Amino acid sequence: GRFVLVPASFSFQHDSAGQVEARANFAGVDTRAGDVVFRSYIIASGATPAAAMESVLTILFPPVTAEP
């Protein structure tokens, strides 16, 4: 593939409401040119670290539905 999604960093902390807050940085890289074509910084919360990370991934890759 020409383009690669690179998970650049992840961190977890508690927010003011006691939820787990996940912060994630992603970069899209053109492997032929060596250029970063986009960057994404996402902050999402959940009851557990796994739920917070699931929220991050839902923001990054929203569900796609096809209605007839």
Biopython code that builds the backbone (N, CA, C, O; Angstrom):
import numpy as np
from Bio.PDB.StructureBuilder import StructureBuilder

atoms = [
    (1, "GLY", "N", (0.810, -1.178, 0.000)),
    (1, "GLY", "CA", (0.000, 0.000, 0.000)),
    (1, "GLY", "C", (0.859, 1.249, 0.000)),
    (1, "GLY", "O", (1.970, 1.269, 0.530)),
    (2, "ARG", "N", (0.326, 2.260, -0.593)),
    (2, "ARG", "CA", (1.040, 3.520, -0.670)),
    (2, "ARG", "C", (0.888, 4.340, 0.605)),
    (2, "ARG", "O", (1.829, 5.013, 1.025)),
    (3, "PHE", "N", (-0.275, 4.289, 1.217)),
    (3, "PHE", "CA", (-0.536, 5.099, 2.403)),
    (3, "PHE", "C", (-0.602, 4.217, 3.645)),
    (3, "PHE", "O", (-1.135, 3.108, 3.609)),
    (4, "VAL", "N", (-0.054, 4.725, 4.737)),
    (4, "VAL", "CA", (-0.001, 3.991, 5.992)),
    (4, "VAL", "C", (-0.558, 4.877, 7.093)),
    (4, "VAL", "O", (-0.257, 6.069, 7.152)),
    (5, "LEU", "N", (-1.376, 4.288, 7.972)),
    (5, "LEU", "CA", (-1.858, 4.978, 9.158)),
    (5, "LEU", "C", (-0.929, 4.622, 10.311)),
    (5, "LEU", "O", (-0.811, 3.454, 10.680)),
    (6, "VAL", "N", (-0.274, 5.622, 10.876)),
    (6, "VAL", "CA", (0.713, 5.397, 11.925)),
    (6, "VAL", "C", (0.165, 5.893, 13.260)),
    (6, "VAL", "O", (-0.107, 7.084, 13.407)),
    (7, "PRO", "N", (-0.001, 4.994, 14.240)),
    (7, "PRO", "CA", (-0.375, 5.457, 15.581)),
    (7, "PRO", "C", (0.867, 6.072, 16.238)),
    (7, "PRO", "O", (1.802, 5.358, 16.604)),
    (8, "ALA", "N", (0.866, 7.381, 16.380)),
    (8, "ALA", "CA", (2.062, 8.079, 16.855)),
    (8, "ALA", "C", (2.182, 8.085, 18.371)),
    (8, "ALA", "O", (3.285, 7.939, 18.900)),
    (9, "SER", "N", (1.057, 8.252, 19.088)),
    (9, "SER", "CA", (1.127, 8.237, 20.551)),
    (9, "SER", "C", (-0.248, 7.994, 21.152)),
    (9, "SER", "O", (-1.277, 8.319, 20.560)),
    (10, "PHE", "N", (-0.233, 7.411, 22.348)),
    (10, "PHE", "CA", (-1.448, 7.204, 23.136)),
    (10, "PHE", "C", (-1.145, 7.571, 24.569)),
    (10, "PHE", "O", (-0.044, 7.316, 25.058)),
    (11, "SER", "N", (-2.113, 8.171, 25.253)),
    (11, "SER", "CA", (-1.974, 8.400, 26.684)),
    (11, "SER", "C", (-3.356, 8.299, 27.323)),
    (11, "SER", "O", (-4.376, 8.551, 26.682)),
    (12, "PHE", "N", (-3.363, 7.927, 28.595)),
    (12, "PHE", "CA", (-4.598, 7.804, 29.356)),
    (12, "PHE", "C", (-4.461, 8.606, 30.637)),
    (12, "PHE", "O", (-3.389, 8.656, 31.240)),
    (13, "GLN", "N", (-5.549, 9.230, 31.043)),
    (13, "GLN", "CA", (-5.598, 9.944, 32.317)),
    (13, "GLN", "C", (-7.057, 10.023, 32.748)),
    (13, "GLN", "O", (-7.958, 9.713, 31.968)),
    (14, "HIS", "N", (-7.286, 10.433, 33.975)),
    (14, "HIS", "CA", (-8.653, 10.607, 34.457)),
    (14, "HIS", "C", (-9.079, 12.044, 34.206)),
    (14, "HIS", "O", (-8.306, 12.974, 34.436)),
    (15, "ASP", "N", (-10.313, 12.229, 33.730)),
    (15, "ASP", "CA", (-10.822, 13.583, 33.540)),
    (15, "ASP", "C", (-11.502, 14.055, 34.823)),
    (15, "ASP", "O", (-11.517, 13.326, 35.815)),
    (16, "SER", "N", (-12.058, 15.253, 34.817)),
    (16, "SER", "CA", (-12.648, 15.847, 36.023)),
    (16, "SER", "C", (-13.894, 15.106, 36.507)),
    (16, "SER", "O", (-14.273, 15.244, 37.670)),
    (17, "ALA", "N", (-14.539, 14.321, 35.638)),
    (17, "ALA", "CA", (-15.742, 13.571, 36.018)),
    (17, "ALA", "C", (-15.393, 12.157, 36.493)),
    (17, "ALA", "O", (-16.295, 11.388, 36.824)),
    (18, "GLY", "N", (-14.116, 11.800, 36.532)),
    (18, "GLY", "CA", (-13.703, 10.483, 36.976)),
    (18, "GLY", "C", (-13.648, 9.445, 35.868)),
    (18, "GLY", "O", (-13.315, 8.289, 36.128)),
    (19, "GLN", "N", (-13.964, 9.828, 34.650)),
    (19, "GLN", "CA", (-13.870, 8.926, 33.509)),
    (19, "GLN", "C", (-12.408, 8.806, 33.077)),
    (19, "GLN", "O", (-11.580, 9.651, 33.417)),
    (20, "VAL", "N", (-12.106, 7.767, 32.337)),
    (20, "VAL", "CA", (-10.775, 7.615, 31.747)),
    (20, "VAL", "C", (-10.771, 8.366, 30.423)),
    (20, "VAL", "O", (-11.636, 8.157, 29.572)),
    (21, "GLU", "N", (-9.796, 9.231, 30.264)),
    (21, "GLU", "CA", (-9.671, 10.010, 29.029)),
    (21, "GLU", "C", (-8.499, 9.465, 28.226)),
    (21, "GLU", "O", (-7.382, 9.360, 28.732)),
    (22, "ALA", "N", (-8.762, 9.120, 26.970)),
    (22, "ALA", "CA", (-7.716, 8.638, 26.066)),
    (22, "ALA", "C", (-7.377, 9.755, 25.089)),
    (22, "ALA", "O", (-8.267, 10.404, 24.539)),
    (23, "ARG", "N", (-6.099, 9.971, 24.882)),
    (23, "ARG", "CA", (-5.620, 10.939, 23.891)),
    (23, "ARG", "C", (-4.753, 10.179, 22.905)),
    (23, "ARG", "O", (-3.853, 9.437, 23.298)),
    (24, "ALA", "N", (-5.029, 10.367, 21.624)),
    (24, "ALA", "CA", (-4.308, 9.612, 20.601)),
    (24, "ALA", "C", (-3.916, 10.519, 19.448)),
    (24, "ALA", "O", (-4.686, 11.381, 19.024)),
    (25, "ASN", "N", (-2.713, 10.309, 18.952)),
    (25, "ASN", "CA", (-2.216, 10.995, 17.757)),
    (25, "ASN", "C", (-2.013, 9.957, 16.665)),
    (25, "ASN", "O", (-1.415, 8.906, 16.893)),
    (26, "PHE", "N", (-2.516, 10.263, 15.479)),
    (26, "PHE", "CA", (-2.330, 9.405, 14.319)),
    (26, "PHE", "C", (-1.776, 10.258, 13.186)),
    (26, "PHE", "O", (-2.051, 11.454, 13.098)),
    (27, "ALA", "N", (-0.991, 9.622, 12.321)),
    (27, "ALA", "CA", (-0.489, 10.308, 11.135)),
    (27, "ALA", "C", (-0.730, 9.412, 9.934)),
    (27, "ALA", "O", (-0.582, 8.193, 10.018)),
    (28, "GLY", "N", (-1.098, 10.016, 8.827)),
    (28, "GLY", "CA", (-1.216, 9.314, 7.554)),
    (28, "GLY", "C", (0.018, 9.642, 6.734)),
    (28, "GLY", "O", (0.320, 10.811, 6.495)),
    (29, "VAL", "N", (0.734, 8.603, 6.301)),
    (29, "VAL", "CA", (2.010, 8.802, 5.623)),
    (29, "VAL", "C", (1.956, 8.220, 4.212)),
    (29, "VAL", "O", (1.495, 7.098, 4.002)),
    (30, "ASP", "N", (2.436, 9.005, 3.256)),
    (30, "ASP", "CA", (2.620, 8.537, 1.878)),
    (30, "ASP", "C", (3.985, 7.862, 1.841)),
    (30, "ASP", "O", (5.013, 8.530, 1.946)),
    (31, "THR", "N", (3.998, 6.532, 1.690)),
    (31, "THR", "CA", (5.261, 5.800, 1.785)),
    (31, "THR", "C", (6.173, 6.023, 0.595)),
    (31, "THR", "O", (7.389, 5.875, 0.724)),
    (32, "ARG", "N", (5.628, 6.371, -0.556)),
    (32, "ARG", "CA", (6.483, 6.616, -1.732)),
    (32, "ARG", "C", (7.223, 7.942, -1.624)),
    (32, "ARG", "O", (8.416, 8.029, -1.914)),
    (33, "ALA", "N", (6.498, 8.973, -1.201)),
    (33, "ALA", "CA", (7.097, 10.305, -1.121)),
    (33, "ALA", "C", (7.708, 10.584, 0.251)),
    (33, "ALA", "O", (8.526, 11.492, 0.396)),
    (34, "GLY", "N", (7.304, 9.792, 1.272)),
    (34, "GLY", "CA", (7.801, 10.035, 2.621)),
    (34, "GLY", "C", (7.165, 11.243, 3.268)),
    (34, "GLY", "O", (7.735, 11.820, 4.194)),
    (35, "ASP", "N", (5.987, 11.638, 2.798)),
    (35, "ASP", "CA", (5.311, 12.823, 3.324)),
    (35, "ASP", "C", (4.205, 12.432, 4.292)),
    (35, "ASP", "O", (3.543, 11.409, 4.118)),
    (36, "VAL", "N", (4.017, 13.256, 5.310)),
    (36, "VAL", "CA", (2.860, 13.124, 6.186)),
    (36, "VAL", "C", (1.718, 13.862, 5.505)),
    (36, "VAL", "O", (1.800, 15.072, 5.291)),
    (37, "VAL", "N", (0.637, 13.135, 5.157)),
    (37, "VAL", "CA", (-0.462, 13.743, 4.418)),
    (37, "VAL", "C", (-1.588, 14.216, 5.328)),
    (37, "VAL", "O", (-2.381, 15.071, 4.934)),
    (38, "PHE", "N", (-1.671, 13.670, 6.545)),
    (38, "PHE", "CA", (-2.603, 14.212, 7.522)),
    (38, "PHE", "C", (-2.176, 13.802, 8.925)),
    (38, "PHE", "O", (-1.447, 12.830, 9.120)),
    (39, "ARG", "N", (-2.650, 14.571, 9.885)),
    (39, "ARG", "CA", (-2.447, 14.267, 11.304)),
    (39, "ARG", "C", (-3.792, 14.371, 11.989)),
    (39, "ARG", "O", (-4.636, 15.181, 11.605)),
    (40, "SER", "N", (-3.987, 13.552, 13.001)),
    (40, "SER", "CA", (-5.238, 13.554, 13.737)),
    (40, "SER", "C", (-4.935, 13.481, 15.224)),
    (40, "SER", "O", (-4.124, 12.659, 15.650)),
    (41, "TYR", "N", (-5.569, 14.324, 16.010)),
    (41, "TYR", "CA", (-5.430, 14.313, 17.464)),
    (41, "TYR", "C", (-6.824, 14.109, 18.026)),
    (41, "TYR", "O", (-7.700, 14.951, 17.831)),
    (42, "ILE", "N", (-7.039, 13.002, 18.721)),
    (42, "ILE", "CA", (-8.364, 12.634, 19.191)),
    (42, "ILE", "C", (-8.350, 12.508, 20.707)),
    (42, "ILE", "O", (-7.433, 11.923, 21.284)),
    (43, "ILE", "N", (-9.380, 13.064, 21.349)),
    (43, "ILE", "CA", (-9.584, 12.924, 22.781)),
    (43, "ILE", "C", (-10.965, 12.313, 22.977)),
    (43, "ILE", "O", (-11.953, 12.830, 22.455)),
    (44, "ALA", "N", (-11.040, 11.209, 23.732)),
    (44, "ALA", "CA", (-12.317, 10.559, 23.994)),
    (44, "ALA", "C", (-12.292, 9.971, 25.403)),
    (44, "ALA", "O", (-11.228, 9.696, 25.959)),
    (45, "SER", "N", (-13.486, 9.785, 25.968)),
    (45, "SER", "CA", (-13.602, 9.276, 27.334)),
    (45, "SER", "C", (-14.394, 7.978, 27.376)),
    (45, "SER", "O", (-15.167, 7.668, 26.469)),
    (46, "GLY", "N", (-14.182, 7.225, 28.455)),
    (46, "GLY", "CA", (-14.920, 5.995, 28.699)),
    (46, "GLY", "C", (-14.757, 5.585, 30.143)),
    (46, "GLY", "O", (-13.960, 6.170, 30.877)),
    (47, "ALA", "N", (-15.505, 4.587, 30.549)),
    (47, "ALA", "CA", (-15.453, 4.124, 31.940)),
    (47, "ALA", "C", (-14.156, 3.384, 32.250)),
    (47, "ALA", "O", (-13.682, 3.401, 33.386)),
    (48, "THR", "N", (-13.586, 2.738, 31.242)),
    (48, "THR", "CA", (-12.333, 1.987, 31.395)),
    (48, "THR", "C", (-11.376, 2.408, 30.281)),
    (48, "THR", "O", (-11.803, 3.038, 29.314)),
    (49, "PRO", "N", (-10.098, 2.074, 30.400)),
    (49, "PRO", "CA", (-9.184, 2.392, 29.299)),
    (49, "PRO", "C", (-9.617, 1.755, 27.971)),
    (49, "PRO", "O", (-9.487, 2.373, 26.914)),
    (50, "ALA", "N", (-10.130, 0.521, 28.028)),
    (50, "ALA", "CA", (-10.580, -0.141, 26.799)),
    (50, "ALA", "C", (-11.762, 0.594, 26.177)),
    (50, "ALA", "O", (-11.828, 0.742, 24.957)),
    (51, "ALA", "N", (-12.696, 1.056, 27.009)),
    (51, "ALA", "CA", (-13.852, 1.794, 26.494)),
    (51, "ALA", "C", (-13.429, 3.141, 25.922)),
    (51, "ALA", "O", (-13.971, 3.581, 24.908)),
    (52, "ALA", "N", (-12.466, 3.798, 26.562)),
    (52, "ALA", "CA", (-11.966, 5.070, 26.042)),
    (52, "ALA", "C", (-11.268, 4.873, 24.704)),
    (52, "ALA", "O", (-11.435, 5.683, 23.793)),
    (53, "MET", "N", (-10.482, 3.798, 24.577)),
    (53, "MET", "CA", (-9.804, 3.527, 23.306)),
    (53, "MET", "C", (-10.811, 3.153, 22.230)),
    (53, "MET", "O", (-10.635, 3.516, 21.067)),
    (54, "GLU", "N", (-11.862, 2.433, 22.602)),
    (54, "GLU", "CA", (-12.915, 2.111, 21.632)),
    (54, "GLU", "C", (-13.580, 3.391, 21.126)),
    (54, "GLU", "O", (-13.918, 3.487, 19.946)),
    (55, "SER", "N", (-13.769, 4.364, 21.999)),
    (55, "SER", "CA", (-14.332, 5.654, 21.593)),
    (55, "SER", "C", (-13.403, 6.381, 20.632)),
    (55, "SER", "O", (-13.861, 6.991, 19.666)),
    (56, "VAL", "N", (-12.100, 6.320, 20.891)),
    (56, "VAL", "CA", (-11.123, 6.927, 19.982)),
    (56, "VAL", "C", (-11.222, 6.291, 18.598)),
    (56, "VAL", "O", (-11.243, 6.994, 17.588)),
    (57, "LEU", "N", (-11.281, 4.964, 18.556)),
    (57, "LEU", "CA", (-11.334, 4.269, 17.270)),
    (57, "LEU", "C", (-12.653, 4.513, 16.543)),
    (57, "LEU", "O", (-12.683, 4.545, 15.313)),
    (58, "THR", "N", (-13.745, 4.686, 17.290)),
    (58, "THR", "CA", (-15.032, 5.007, 16.664)),
    (58, "THR", "C", (-15.000, 6.393, 16.040)),
    (58, "THR", "O", (-15.600, 6.617, 14.988)),
    (59, "ILE", "N", (-14.304, 7.323, 16.680)),
    (59, "ILE", "CA", (-14.159, 8.659, 16.104)),
    (59, "ILE", "C", (-13.291, 8.592, 14.844)),
    (59, "ILE", "O", (-13.604, 9.221, 13.833)),
    (60, "LEU", "N", (-12.200, 7.825, 14.915)),
    (60, "LEU", "CA", (-11.283, 7.721, 13.782)),
    (60, "LEU", "C", (-11.908, 6.969, 12.610)),
    (60, "LEU", "O", (-11.752, 7.366, 11.455)),
    (61, "PHE", "N", (-12.617, 5.878, 12.916)),
    (61, "PHE", "CA", (-13.262, 5.042, 11.892)),
    (61, "PHE", "C", (-14.756, 4.925, 12.206)),
    (61, "PHE", "O", (-15.178, 3.924, 12.786)),
    (62, "PRO", "N", (-15.557, 5.914, 11.841)),
    (62, "PRO", "CA", (-16.983, 5.836, 12.163)),
    (62, "PRO", "C", (-17.646, 4.671, 11.437)),
    (62, "PRO", "O", (-17.244, 4.305, 10.333)),
    (63, "PRO", "N", (-18.679, 4.086, 12.076)),
    (63, "PRO", "CA", (-19.375, 2.975, 11.411)),
    (63, "PRO", "C", (-20.040, 3.459, 10.113)),
    (63, "PRO", "O", (-20.590, 4.558, 10.040)),
    (64, "VAL", "N", (-19.967, 2.609, 9.116)),
    (64, "VAL", "CA", (-20.580, 2.930, 7.831)),
    (64, "VAL", "C", (-21.759, 1.979, 7.623)),
    (64, "VAL", "O", (-21.609, 0.760, 7.711)),
    (65, "THR", "N", (-22.918, 2.545, 7.350)),
    (65, "THR", "CA", (-24.087, 1.716, 7.079)),
    (65, "THR", "C", (-24.620, 2.066, 5.702)),
    (65, "THR", "O", (-24.551, 3.211, 5.254)),
    (66, "ALA", "N", (-25.148, 1.059, 5.056)),
    (66, "ALA", "CA", (-25.754, 1.257, 3.753)),
    (66, "ALA", "C", (-27.243, 0.964, 3.867)),
    (66, "ALA", "O", (-27.647, -0.166, 4.143)),
    (67, "GLU", "N", (-28.031, 1.967, 3.657)),
    (67, "GLU", "CA", (-29.476, 1.777, 3.709)),
    (67, "GLU", "C", (-29.994, 1.500, 2.308)),
    (67, "GLU", "O", (-29.598, 2.164, 1.350)),
    (68, "PRO", "N", (-30.894, 0.504, 2.189)),
    (68, "PRO", "CA", (-31.407, 0.178, 0.843)),
    (68, "PRO", "C", (-32.282, 1.270, 0.267)),
    (68, "PRO", "O", (-32.781, 1.137, -0.850)),
]
sb = StructureBuilder()
sb.init_structure("model")
sb.init_model(0)
sb.init_chain("A")
sb.init_seg("    ")
for serial, (resi, resn, name, xyz) in enumerate(atoms, 1):
    if name == "N":
        sb.init_residue(resn, " ", resi, " ")
    sb.init_atom(name, np.array(xyz, "f"), 0.0, 1.0, " ", f" {name:<3s}", serial, name[0])
structure = sb.get_structure()
